[in-house]
Amino acid sequence: MAKQPETAGQATVAPKKSNLKTIILIVVALVVAIALSVAATWFFLSRSSADVADTSVVSSAVKQRAIYEVLTPAFVVNFKSQGKPRYLQVSVALMARNKTDLDALKVHMPTLRNQLVMLFSNQDFDELNTPLGVDLLKQKATIAVQELALIEVGKPVVEQVLFTNVVMQ
């Protein structure tokens, strides 16, 4: 019977060692989990700041919103075709992307309108009677406005000249 108390004493000592091992394992596991959490947080935060920088580059590369400036009143020019007086009425809108540049171009609106009137009045009626002729005139107007903007403002402010209404008689 003397051997039984030793076993009981060993039984009580053995669980203490196993509890100590369990506590040490839990503490080590918690330290590893905290280290992994810190490493993951650092990885994702450093990566998201690089993504924010990439997003700002992408957003600057995206075109700005279009701004339209309608030139009123509509342009009315007359010219002769085969000895008959002909009339052309064109409503024009300018499409730009930068409001400050467009405002700088507005200062030179009388010169711009003069150039467009001269361009419209030098056209051939038979050429303008086709859709291709009107499209060609629109391209010529865009080039004329961009050239004026380059001279006066320093950059081609207007991306496109749009004809909102074309009437020929």
Secondary structure by P-SEA (a helix, b strand, c coil): caaaaaaaaaaaaaaaaaaaaaaaaaaaaaaaaaaaaaaaaaaaaaaaaaaaaaaaaaaaaccccbbbbbccccbbbbbbcccbbbbbbbbbbbbbccaaaaaaaaaaaaaaaaaaaaaaaaccccccccaaaaaaaaaaaaaaaaaaaaacccccccccccccccccc
